[in-house]
Amino acid sequence: MVEEKAEETVSIKNMVERIKVIKGELMQTLKNLREKIKTLETERANLMLEIEKLRKAAESRVNALESEVNMLREEVKSLRELLGYTEEKEK
């Protein structure tokens, strides 16, 4: 009976030690995950800023191209008028 109780005590102590080790590992895993989350949040914020910069650059380029196209259309219209072309002659 005493031997059984001693074995149970040793077994319980072993379980307690294993639980402490597992808890330590889980705490380390949690710390690592928090660091990774923080890194990913920072990367996400940087990517959102980069996307916004690219969007603004694209909008600016679109506006510049639209302006250039309108200017070229006006030049074509002026040249046609200068050369005496009308819409009917082209058709």
Secondary structure, DSSP 8 states (H G I E B T S, - for coil): -HHHHHHHHHHHHHHHHHHHHHHHHHHHHHHHHHHHHHHHHHHHHHHHHHHHHHHHHHHHHHHHHHHHHHHHHHHHHHHHHHHT--HHHH-
